[in-house]
Amino acid sequence: MNPKYEKVCAEIAKIEKKDEDLQEKLKELRSKKTEMENLEIINTVRAMVMDKDQIMAFLSTMKGSAKQPDMTGTEVSDHA
C-alpha cells in the first residue's frame, strides 16, 4: 500500500491512543477534584463545632434559603 497512506493511518492511531489516555487522565482528575471538594466541605462543616442535629438543621435552612436560578434568561441589575 501507499507509504504516505500508511503513515497517515499510523499517525491517526497514535493520536487516538493519546486521546484515550488523556480522556482517562481527565476523568481521574475530575474525580480527584470532586473528592477534594467534598473533603473541603466536610472539614468546613466539622469546623462549625455543631452536633448532628444542629448541622442537619443548618443544612436544611441553607437548602430552603438557596436562591433558585432565574430561568427567564433576563439579567437583573441593581443599578438605576
N, C-alpha and C positions, 0 to 999 in steps of 0.2 A: 504494500500500500504506500501511498504518498508519505514521505517522511515528515513534511510540514503538517499534514493532517494528523499523523500520529503524535507529533509534538503538541499540537493544539489539544488533542484528546487527553494527553498526559497532563498538560497544564490544567485542564478543566478538572480532572480527577484530583490533582494536588490541591487546587483551590477549594473544591467541595469538601475534602478531608479537613482542611484548615477551618472551613466554615463550621463543620460539625463539631470540631474541637472547641472553637470559640463559642458556639451556642451552648455547649455543655458547661464551659467555664462561666459564661454569663448566667446560666441557670444556678450554678453553685454560688456565685457571688450574690445573686438576688436572694437566695435562701439564707445566706450568711447575714446579709443586710437585715432581713426580716427578723432573724434570730437576735441580732444585736439591738434592734429597735425594741423588740419585746423585752429583752433583758433591761434596757434602759427604763421602760415603763414599770417593770416590776421593782427595780431599785428606787424609782421615784415614789411609788406607792408605799414601799416599805419605809422610806424616809419620812412619811407623813405621821408615823407613830400613832396609828389608829388600830383599834381591834377590828375583827372581821365584820361585825355589824355596822360599825362606823364607815368602813371602807365601802361596803355594799350600799349604804345609804348615800354616801358621797357620789359613787358611780351612777347610781340611779338618778340623782339630782342632775349630774352633769349630762347624762343621756337625755333627760327631759328638757334641759335648757339649751341643748345644742341647736344652733341655727340651721334650718333647712336651706339648701341652696336654692336660689331664685332660678326657676326653670323657664322664665319668660324670655330670657336672652337679653333683657334690658339691664343696663347698668344704672345703679342708683348712686348719686353723688350728694355729699353733704354741703357742697359749695353752692352759694346762691348766685 
